[in-house]
Amino acid sequence: MISAPATFHGQLSLGATRRSDGRTVLSKQAFRAPFHLSKPYWDFDTSTLLVQVVNPTAGILSGDTLTSSVQVGPEAALLLTTPSASRVFCMREGRASARQTFKVDAGGWLEVLPEPLVPHRASVFDQTTVLDVASGGGAFYADLLYPGRIAHGDAWAWTQLLLRLEVRVDGRLVLRERFEQSPQSLLKLAAHAGFGESTTFGNAVFIPAVAESAPTWRAALHGLQGDGVWIGVSQLHGAVGWSIKFVAADGVKLRRTLAAVRNVLAAAAPHLRCDARKL
């Protein structure tokens, strides 16, 4: 008799609060495998708490469901990241899913900066992200996508990939996206940009604490286009934030572009100068 493969129903719940001495601390933390937290690090230069969420397993497997909830309190500042790529492995049957909710109170700041998602051959994965920011709060959320394992001939071969993103400011919907592209359609887009099979994709949302209708940094972001990078910036409904999308010829250029985007936006959001402490 063959036993059913083990699956994870992972849960993560975090709350970040500002102490009287000005430091942000985790006032609430609860997690269940495959979620695990490394030791938080306080960045003095940017007054930001850095937290890495670790997946100690090989990656995401069929049947896995991951649920996470993160809340940042007034005047607290949190950078949430991961130390390695999220790999979605081959699935002969079934699917895996994730739902993540991020809330930022007035005066708070949250940056979500995970490593890239890497869907393997025949994988089925859907992810729903909800970002809810109160007026006067700020956030930067990034999603990176690699085409798979190119060296193993495993790229552009997933079965289904669905990424939903919903952004609200003061409870009002300002952005709703649904990314459900087949590998073939994304390859055509890559070819249109003049790139090959190593093409990578980035999607970011920036909600500044103070809304700007014509920020000086917008031209600098457009200036990143070229040398294997396409980038576009558009304003969200109600002029409360910005959607930033970029396509890069390979993973190295994607990472460099993301770093450049953070550097440009740091003029409006100094917490983006926090070093994610990755080698």
LUMTOR-744775 format. One record per residue (C-alpha): residue number from 0; chain; x, y, z. Coordinates in nm, 3 decimals, decimal comma, padded with zeros to 5 digits. Example, Ala and Ser with C-alpha at 12.3 -4.5 7.8 and 13.67 -1.06 7.14 Angstrom:
REM residues 2
{resi:0 | chain:A | c1:01,230 | c2:-00,450 | c3:00,780}
{resi:1 | chain:A | c1:01,367 | c2:-00,106 | c3:00,714}
***
This chain:
REM residues 279
{resi:0 | chain:A | c1:00,000 | c2:00,000 | c3:00,000}
{resi:1 | chain:A | c1:00,141 | c2:00,335 | c3:-00,108}
{resi:2 | chain:A | c1:00,089 | c2:00,612 | c3:00,146}
{resi:3 | chain:A | c1:-00,018 | c2:00,957 | c3:00,037}
{resi:4 | chain:A | c1:00,263 | c2:01,212 | c3:00,014}
{resi:5 | chain:A | c1:00,302 | c2:01,448 | c3:00,308}
{resi:6 | chain:A | c1:00,158 | c2:01,796 | c3:00,261}
{resi:7 | chain:A | c1:00,195 | c2:02,114 | c3:00,458}
{resi:8 | chain:A | c1:-00,075 | c2:02,353 | c3:00,574}
{resi:9 | chain:A | c1:00,161 | c2:02,630 | c3:00,675}
{resi:10 | chain:A | c1:00,052 | c2:02,933 | c3:00,870}
{resi:11 | chain:A | c1:00,236 | c2:03,254 | c3:00,957}
{resi:12 | chain:A | c1:00,108 | c2:03,543 | c3:01,168}
{resi:13 | chain:A | c1:00,323 | c2:03,846 | c3:01,250}
{resi:14 | chain:A | c1:00,258 | c2:04,178 | c3:01,421}
{resi:15 | chain:A | c1:00,512 | c2:04,462 | c3:01,425}
{resi:16 | chain:A | c1:00,486 | c2:04,735 | c3:01,689}
{resi:17 | chain:A | c1:00,690 | c2:05,045 | c3:01,767}
{resi:18 | chain:A | c1:00,828 | c2:05,058 | c3:02,122}
{resi:19 | chain:A | c1:00,863 | c2:05,372 | c3:02,331}
{resi:20 | chain:A | c1:01,237 | c2:05,383 | c3:02,248}
{resi:21 | chain:A | c1:01,156 | c2:05,406 | c3:01,876}
{resi:22 | chain:A | c1:01,246 | c2:05,048 | c3:01,785}
{resi:23 | chain:A | c1:01,014 | c2:04,818 | c3:01,596}
{resi:24 | chain:A | c1:00,967 | c2:04,474 | c3:01,752}
{resi:25 | chain:A | c1:00,764 | c2:04,165 | c3:01,674}
{resi:26 | chain:A | c1:00,484 | c2:04,193 | c3:01,926}
{resi:27 | chain:A | c1:00,316 | c2:03,888 | c3:01,775}
{resi:28 | chain:A | c1:00,460 | c2:03,585 | c3:01,600}
{resi:29 | chain:A | c1:00,314 | c2:03,245 | c3:01,533}
{resi:30 | chain:A | c1:00,412 | c2:03,002 | c3:01,260}
{resi:31 | chain:A | c1:00,371 | c2:02,642 | c3:01,152}
{resi:32 | chain:A | c1:00,581 | c2:02,442 | c3:00,906}
{resi:33 | chain:A | c1:00,701 | c2:02,505 | c3:00,648}
{resi:34 | chain:A | c1:00,725 | c2:02,863 | c3:00,778}
{resi:35 | chain:A | c1:01,013 | c2:02,948 | c3:01,007}
{resi:36 | chain:A | c1:01,163 | c2:03,279 | c3:01,121}
{resi:37 | chain:A | c1:01,529 | c2:03,365 | c3:01,145}
{resi:38 | chain:A | c1:01,647 | c2:03,601 | c3:01,418}
{resi:39 | chain:A | c1:01,518 | c2:03,956 | c3:01,346}
{resi:40 | chain:A | c1:01,777 | c2:04,225 | c3:01,282}
{resi:41 | chain:A | c1:01,740 | c2:04,593 | c3:01,373}
{resi:42 | chain:A | c1:01,884 | c2:04,826 | c3:01,111}
{resi:43 | chain:A | c1:01,997 | c2:05,138 | c3:01,298}
{resi:44 | chain:A | c1:02,062 | c2:05,347 | c3:00,987}
{resi:45 | chain:A | c1:01,705 | c2:05,322 | c3:00,857}
{resi:46 | chain:A | c1:01,520 | c2:05,242 | c3:01,182}
{resi:47 | chain:A | c1:01,376 | c2:04,930 | c3:01,020}
{resi:48 | chain:A | c1:01,327 | c2:04,580 | c3:01,156}
{resi:49 | chain:A | c1:01,446 | c2:04,313 | c3:00,912}
{resi:50 | chain:A | c1:01,275 | c2:03,972 | c3:00,932}
{resi:51 | chain:A | c1:01,356 | c2:03,674 | c3:00,709}
{resi:52 | chain:A | c1:01,093 | c2:03,406 | c3:00,657}
{resi:53 | chain:A | c1:01,260 | c2:03,073 | c3:00,595}
{resi:54 | chain:A | c1:01,117 | c2:02,761 | c3:00,432}
{resi:55 | chain:A | c1:01,335 | c2:02,476 | c3:00,568}
{resi:56 | chain:A | c1:01,180 | c2:02,222 | c3:00,327}
{resi:57 | chain:A | c1:01,289 | c2:02,169 | c3:-00,032}
{resi:58 | chain:A | c1:01,012 | c2:02,390 | c3:-00,165}
{resi:59 | chain:A | c1:00,640 | c2:02,393 | c3:-00,244}
{resi:60 | chain:A | c1:00,480 | c2:02,058 | c3:-00,323}
{resi:61 | chain:A | c1:00,142 | c2:01,939 | c3:-00,443}
{resi:62 | chain:A | c1:-00,124 | c2:01,976 | c3:-00,174}
{resi:63 | chain:A | c1:00,064 | c2:02,246 | c3:00,018}
{resi:64 | chain:A | c1:-00,141 | c2:02,544 | c3:00,136}
{resi:65 | chain:A | c1:00,038 | c2:02,845 | c3:00,280}
{resi:66 | chain:A | c1:-00,143 | c2:03,120 | c3:00,469}
{resi:67 | chain:A | c1:00,029 | c2:03,429 | c3:00,607}
{resi:68 | chain:A | c1:-00,089 | c2:03,745 | c3:00,778}
{resi:69 | chain:A | c1:00,133 | c2:04,041 | c3:00,864}
{resi:70 | chain:A | c1:00,030 | c2:04,366 | c3:01,035}
{resi:71 | chain:A | c1:00,247 | c2:04,673 | c3:01,093}
{resi:72 | chain:A | c1:00,134 | c2:04,910 | c3:01,366}
{resi:73 | chain:A | c1:00,155 | c2:05,292 | c3:01,379}
{resi:74 | chain:A | c1:00,509 | c2:05,431 | c3:01,329}
{resi:75 | chain:A | c1:00,656 | c2:05,078 | c3:01,307}
{resi:76 | chain:A | c1:00,879 | c2:04,983 | c3:01,010}
{resi:77 | chain:A | c1:00,930 | c2:04,627 | c3:00,884}
{resi:78 | chain:A | c1:01,122 | c2:04,469 | c3:00,597}
{resi:79 | chain:A | c1:01,002 | c2:04,115 | c3:00,529}
{resi:80 | chain:A | c1:01,214 | c2:03,902 | c3:00,301}
{resi:81 | chain:A | c1:01,326 | c2:03,545 | c3:00,225}
{resi:82 | chain:A | c1:01,680 | c2:03,405 | c3:00,199}
{resi:83 | chain:A | c1:01,622 | c2:03,188 | c3:-00,109}
{resi:84 | chain:A | c1:01,395 | c2:03,137 | c3:-00,408}
{resi:85 | chain:A | c1:01,052 | c2:02,978 | c3:-00,367}
{resi:86 | chain:A | c1:01,056 | c2:02,665 | c3:-00,581}
{resi:87 | chain:A | c1:00,728 | c2:02,510 | c3:-00,691}
{resi:88 | chain:A | c1:00,804 | c2:02,148 | c3:-00,774}
{resi:89 | chain:A | c1:00,666 | c2:01,914 | c3:-01,040}
{resi:90 | chain:A | c1:00,314 | c2:01,788 | c3:-00,965}
{resi:91 | chain:A | c1:00,177 | c2:01,471 | c3:-01,120}
{resi:92 | chain:A | c1:-00,159 | c2:01,571 | c3:-00,977}
{resi:93 | chain:A | c1:-00,309 | c2:01,829 | c3:-00,746}
{resi:94 | chain:A | c1:-00,195 | c2:02,186 | c3:-00,687}
{resi:95 | chain:A | c1:-00,042 | c2:02,416 | c3:-00,428}
{resi:96 | chain:A | c1:-00,172 | c2:02,751 | c3:-00,311}
{resi:97 | chain:A | c1:-00,079 | c2:03,051 | c3:-00,100}
{resi:98 | chain:A | c1:-00,275 | c2:03,339 | c3:00,046}
{resi:99 | chain:A | c1:-00,093 | c2:03,631 | c3:00,203}
{resi:100 | chain:A | c1:-00,240 | c2:03,939 | c3:00,366}
{resi:101 | chain:A | c1:-00,044 | c2:04,251 | c3:00,459}
{resi:102 | chain:A | c1:-00,187 | c2:04,541 | c3:00,659}
{resi:103 | chain:A | c1:-00,017 | c2:04,869 | c3:00,742}
{resi:104 | chain:A | c1:-00,156 | c2:05,116 | c3:00,995}
{resi:105 | chain:A | c1:-00,128 | c2:05,495 | c3:00,965}
{resi:106 | chain:A | c1:00,233 | c2:05,602 | c3:01,002}
{resi:107 | chain:A | c1:00,362 | c2:05,247 | c3:00,956}
{resi:108 | chain:A | c1:00,590 | c2:05,114 | c3:00,682}
{resi:109 | chain:A | c1:00,613 | c2:04,766 | c3:00,528}
{resi:110 | chain:A | c1:00,843 | c2:04,635 | c3:00,259}
{resi:111 | chain:A | c1:00,783 | c2:04,285 | c3:00,121}
{resi:112 | chain:A | c1:01,092 | c2:04,174 | c3:-00,070}
{resi:113 | chain:A | c1:01,091 | c2:03,797 | c3:-00,135}
{resi:114 | chain:A | c1:01,335 | c2:03,609 | c3:-00,352}
{resi:115 | chain:A | c1:01,201 | c2:03,501 | c3:-00,695}
{resi:116 | chain:A | c1:00,930 | c2:03,242 | c3:-00,755}
{resi:117 | chain:A | c1:01,061 | c2:02,951 | c3:-00,965}
{resi:118 | chain:A | c1:00,788 | c2:02,724 | c3:-01,109}
{resi:119 | chain:A | c1:00,919 | c2:02,383 | c3:-01,220}
{resi:120 | chain:A | c1:00,787 | c2:02,162 | c3:-01,497}
{resi:121 | chain:A | c1:00,420 | c2:02,054 | c3:-01,463}
{resi:122 | chain:A | c1:00,367 | c2:02,263 | c3:-01,149}
{resi:123 | chain:A | c1:00,029 | c2:02,415 | c3:-01,059}
{resi:124 | chain:A | c1:00,035 | c2:02,708 | c3:-00,820}
{resi:125 | chain:A | c1:-00,196 | c2:02,993 | c3:-00,732}
{resi:126 | chain:A | c1:-00,117 | c2:03,281 | c3:-00,502}
{resi:127 | chain:A | c1:-00,346 | c2:03,553 | c3:-00,369}
{resi:128 | chain:A | c1:-00,196 | c2:03,867 | c3:-00,215}
{resi:129 | chain:A | c1:-00,391 | c2:04,140 | c3:-00,039}
{resi:130 | chain:A | c1:-00,212 | c2:04,462 | c3:00,059}
{resi:131 | chain:A | c1:-00,415 | c2:04,703 | c3:00,273}
{resi:132 | chain:A | c1:-00,252 | c2:05,033 | c3:00,370}
{resi:133 | chain:A | c1:-00,408 | c2:05,300 | c3:00,589}
{resi:134 | chain:A | c1:-00,380 | c2:05,663 | c3:00,485}
{resi:135 | chain:A | c1:-00,047 | c2:05,799 | c3:00,607}
{resi:136 | chain:A | c1:00,111 | c2:05,453 | c3:00,593}
{resi:137 | chain:A | c1:00,358 | c2:05,336 | c3:00,329}
{resi:138 | chain:A | c1:00,449 | c2:05,012 | c3:00,157}
{resi:139 | chain:A | c1:00,662 | c2:04,857 | c3:-00,114}
{resi:140 | chain:A | c1:00,565 | c2:04,512 | c3:-00,239}
{resi:141 | chain:A | c1:00,767 | c2:04,319 | c3:-00,497}
{resi:142 | chain:A | c1:00,711 | c2:03,993 | c3:-00,682}
{resi:143 | chain:A | c1:00,982 | c2:03,836 | c3:-00,901}
{resi:144 | chain:A | c1:00,933 | c2:03,550 | c3:-01,146}
{resi:145 | chain:A | c1:01,195 | c2:03,324 | c3:-01,299}
{resi:146 | chain:A | c1:01,099 | c2:03,096 | c3:-01,591}
{resi:147 | chain:A | c1:01,218 | c2:02,779 | c3:-01,417}
{resi:148 | chain:A | c1:01,542 | c2:02,583 | c3:-01,415}
{resi:149 | chain:A | c1:01,701 | c2:02,670 | c3:-01,748}
{resi:150 | chain:A | c1:02,013 | c2:02,457 | c3:-01,690}
{resi:151 | chain:A | c1:01,790 | c2:02,148 | c3:-01,637}
{resi:152 | chain:A | c1:01,576 | c2:02,213 | c3:-01,944}
{resi:153 | chain:A | c1:01,291 | c2:02,276 | c3:-01,703}
{resi:154 | chain:A | c1:01,205 | c2:02,635 | c3:-01,798}
{resi:155 | chain:A | c1:00,875 | c2:02,764 | c3:-01,939}
{resi:156 | chain:A | c1:00,708 | c2:02,433 | c3:-01,864}
{resi:157 | chain:A | c1:00,468 | c2:02,491 | c3:-01,576}
{resi:158 | chain:A | c1:00,110 | c2:02,374 | c3:-01,615}
{resi:159 | chain:A | c1:-00,065 | c2:02,665 | c3:-01,447}
{resi:160 | chain:A | c1:00,054 | c2:02,976 | c3:-01,265}
{resi:161 | chain:A | c1:-00,200 | c2:03,218 | c3:-01,119}
{resi:162 | chain:A | c1:-00,092 | c2:03,526 | c3:-00,923}
{resi:163 | chain:A | c1:-00,363 | c2:03,757 | c3:-00,788}
{resi:164 | chain:A | c1:-00,287 | c2:04,094 | c3:-00,632}
{resi:165 | chain:A | c1:-00,532 | c2:04,329 | c3:-00,461}
{resi:166 | chain:A | c1:-00,427 | c2:04,663 | c3:-00,315}
{resi:167 | chain:A | c1:-00,643 | c2:04,881 | c3:-00,091}
{resi:168 | chain:A | c1:-00,580 | c2:05,219 | c3:00,066}
{resi:169 | chain:A | c1:-00,805 | c2:05,305 | c3:00,360}
{resi:170 | chain:A | c1:-01,013 | c2:05,004 | c3:00,258}
{resi:171 | chain:A | c1:-01,073 | c2:05,142 | c3:-00,091}
{resi:172 | chain:A | c1:-00,973 | c2:04,920 | c3:-00,382}
{resi:173 | chain:A | c1:-00,703 | c2:05,088 | c3:-00,593}
{resi:174 | chain:A | c1:-00,557 | c2:04,791 | c3:-00,783}
{resi:175 | chain:A | c1:-00,668 | c2:04,442 | c3:-00,874}
{resi:176 | chain:A | c1:-00,449 | c2:04,227 | c3:-01,097}
{resi:177 | chain:A | c1:-00,469 | c2:03,871 | c3:-01,220}
{resi:178 | chain:A | c1:-00,157 | c2:03,723 | c3:-01,376}
{resi:179 | chain:A | c1:-00,233 | c2:03,394 | c3:-01,548}
{resi:180 | chain:A | c1:-00,002 | c2:03,369 | c3:-01,846}
{resi:181 | chain:A | c1:00,093 | c2:03,048 | c3:-02,018}
{resi:182 | chain:A | c1:00,463 | c2:02,982 | c3:-02,071}
{resi:183 | chain:A | c1:00,408 | c2:03,020 | c3:-02,445}
{resi:184 | chain:A | c1:00,252 | c2:03,367 | c3:-02,414}
{resi:185 | chain:A | c1:00,531 | c2:03,490 | c3:-02,187}
{resi:186 | chain:A | c1:00,792 | c2:03,355 | c3:-02,428}
{resi:187 | chain:A | c1:00,627 | c2:03,558 | c3:-02,705}
{resi:188 | chain:A | c1:00,641 | c2:03,866 | c3:-02,485}
{resi:189 | chain:A | c1:01,008 | c2:03,799 | c3:-02,418}
{resi:190 | chain:A | c1:01,078 | c2:03,767 | c3:-02,789}
{resi:191 | chain:A | c1:00,893 | c2:04,093 | c3:-02,853}
{resi:192 | chain:A | c1:01,127 | c2:04,262 | c3:-02,606}
{resi:193 | chain:A | c1:01,422 | c2:04,107 | c3:-02,787}
{resi:194 | chain:A | c1:01,502 | c2:03,867 | c3:-02,502}
{resi:195 | chain:A | c1:01,545 | c2:03,490 | c3:-02,496}
{resi:196 | chain:A | c1:01,451 | c2:03,194 | c3:-02,275}
{resi:197 | chain:A | c1:01,627 | c2:03,338 | c3:-01,970}
{resi:198 | chain:A | c1:01,382 | c2:03,631 | c3:-01,950}
{resi:199 | chain:A | c1:01,258 | c2:03,722 | c3:-01,602}
{resi:200 | chain:A | c1:00,970 | c2:03,937 | c3:-01,478}
{resi:201 | chain:A | c1:00,921 | c2:04,182 | c3:-01,193}
{resi:202 | chain:A | c1:00,611 | c2:04,342 | c3:-01,048}
{resi:203 | chain:A | c1:00,611 | c2:04,603 | c3:-00,771}
{resi:204 | chain:A | c1:00,366 | c2:04,833 | c3:-00,595}
{resi:205 | chain:A | c1:00,475 | c2:05,149 | c3:-00,415}
{resi:206 | chain:A | c1:00,243 | c2:05,328 | c3:-00,173}
{resi:207 | chain:A | c1:00,416 | c2:05,641 | c3:-00,037}
{resi:208 | chain:A | c1:00,315 | c2:05,782 | c3:00,299}
{resi:209 | chain:A | c1:00,245 | c2:06,111 | c3:00,122}
{resi:210 | chain:A | c1:00,077 | c2:06,078 | c3:-00,218}
{resi:211 | chain:A | c1:00,252 | c2:06,249 | c3:-00,510}
{resi:212 | chain:A | c1:00,083 | c2:06,323 | c3:-00,843}
{resi:213 | chain:A | c1:00,405 | c2:06,409 | c3:-01,028}
{resi:214 | chain:A | c1:00,704 | c2:06,274 | c3:-00,834}
{resi:215 | chain:A | c1:01,055 | c2:06,368 | c3:-00,941}
{resi:216 | chain:A | c1:01,169 | c2:06,005 | c3:-00,920}
{resi:217 | chain:A | c1:00,938 | c2:05,885 | c3:-01,200}
{resi:218 | chain:A | c1:01,175 | c2:06,003 | c3:-01,474}
{resi:219 | chain:A | c1:01,463 | c2:05,826 | c3:-01,299}
{resi:220 | chain:A | c1:01,271 | c2:05,497 | c3:-01,305}
{resi:221 | chain:A | c1:01,198 | c2:05,534 | c3:-01,676}
{resi:222 | chain:A | c1:01,569 | c2:05,601 | c3:-01,718}
{resi:223 | chain:A | c1:01,642 | c2:05,244 | c3:-01,609}
{resi:224 | chain:A | c1:01,509 | c2:05,116 | c3:-01,941}
{resi:225 | chain:A | c1:01,767 | c2:04,977 | c3:-02,178}
{resi:226 | chain:A | c1:02,057 | c2:04,731 | c3:-02,169}
{resi:227 | chain:A | c1:01,830 | c2:04,427 | c3:-02,139}
{resi:228 | chain:A | c1:01,558 | c2:04,590 | c3:-01,928}
{resi:229 | chain:A | c1:01,206 | c2:04,709 | c3:-02,004}
{resi:230 | chain:A | c1:01,030 | c2:04,908 | c3:-01,732}
{resi:231 | chain:A | c1:00,699 | c2:05,089 | c3:-01,700}
{resi:232 | chain:A | c1:00,541 | c2:05,300 | c3:-01,424}
{resi:233 | chain:A | c1:00,171 | c2:05,379 | c3:-01,391}
{resi:234 | chain:A | c1:-00,031 | c2:05,560 | c3:-01,127}
{resi:235 | chain:A | c1:-00,286 | c2:05,374 | c3:-00,917}
{resi:236 | chain:A | c1:-00,650 | c2:05,474 | c3:-00,892}
{resi:237 | chain:A | c1:-00,694 | c2:05,784 | c3:-00,678}
{resi:238 | chain:A | c1:-00,327 | c2:05,883 | c3:-00,720}
{resi:239 | chain:A | c1:-00,240 | c2:05,703 | c3:-00,396}
{resi:240 | chain:A | c1:00,049 | c2:05,496 | c3:-00,529}
{resi:241 | chain:A | c1:00,229 | c2:05,342 | c3:-00,823}
{resi:242 | chain:A | c1:00,251 | c2:05,016 | c3:-01,016}
{resi:243 | chain:A | c1:00,597 | c2:04,932 | c3:-01,147}
{resi:244 | chain:A | c1:00,655 | c2:04,649 | c3:-01,395}
{resi:245 | chain:A | c1:00,983 | c2:04,539 | c3:-01,542}
{resi:246 | chain:A | c1:01,111 | c2:04,268 | c3:-01,773}
{resi:247 | chain:A | c1:01,479 | c2:04,173 | c3:-01,778}
{resi:248 | chain:A | c1:01,688 | c2:03,957 | c3:-02,007}
{resi:249 | chain:A | c1:01,809 | c2:03,740 | c3:-01,717}
{resi:250 | chain:A | c1:01,805 | c2:03,701 | c3:-01,342}
{resi:251 | chain:A | c1:02,113 | c2:03,914 | c3:-01,282}
{resi:252 | chain:A | c1:01,961 | c2:04,211 | c3:-01,464}
{resi:253 | chain:A | c1:01,631 | c2:04,158 | c3:-01,281}
{resi:254 | chain:A | c1:01,801 | c2:04,180 | c3:-00,942}
{resi:255 | chain:A | c1:02,001 | c2:04,484 | c3:-01,045}
{resi:256 | chain:A | c1:01,686 | c2:04,653 | c3:-01,170}
{resi:257 | chain:A | c1:01,501 | c2:04,586 | c3:-00,846}
{resi:258 | chain:A | c1:01,796 | c2:04,724 | c3:-00,648}
{resi:259 | chain:A | c1:01,798 | c2:05,034 | c3:-00,871}
{resi:260 | chain:A | c1:01,423 | c2:05,081 | c3:-00,827}
{resi:261 | chain:A | c1:01,458 | c2:05,069 | c3:-00,448}
{resi:262 | chain:A | c1:01,747 | c2:05,313 | c3:-00,463}
{resi:263 | chain:A | c1:01,547 | c2:05,562 | c3:-00,672}
{resi:264 | chain:A | c1:01,236 | c2:05,537 | c3:-00,453}
{resi:265 | chain:A | c1:01,440 | c2:05,577 | c3:-00,134}
{resi:266 | chain:A | c1:01,429 | c2:05,953 | c3:-00,191}
{resi:267 | chain:A | c1:01,057 | c2:05,937 | c3:-00,114}
{resi:268 | chain:A | c1:01,070 | c2:05,641 | c3:00,126}
{resi:269 | chain:A | c1:01,399 | c2:05,631 | c3:00,326}
{resi:270 | chain:A | c1:01,320 | c2:05,288 | c3:00,476}
{resi:271 | chain:A | c1:01,400 | c2:05,144 | c3:00,131}
{resi:272 | chain:A | c1:01,765 | c2:05,207 | c3:00,207}
{resi:273 | chain:A | c1:01,752 | c2:04,916 | c3:00,453}
{resi:274 | chain:A | c1:02,000 | c2:04,646 | c3:00,350}
{resi:275 | chain:A | c1:01,832 | c2:04,306 | c3:00,321}
{resi:276 | chain:A | c1:02,165 | c2:04,153 | c3:00,437}
{resi:277 | chain:A | c1:02,197 | c2:03,899 | c3:00,158}
{resi:278 | chain:A | c1:02,529 | c2:03,783 | c3:00,020}
***
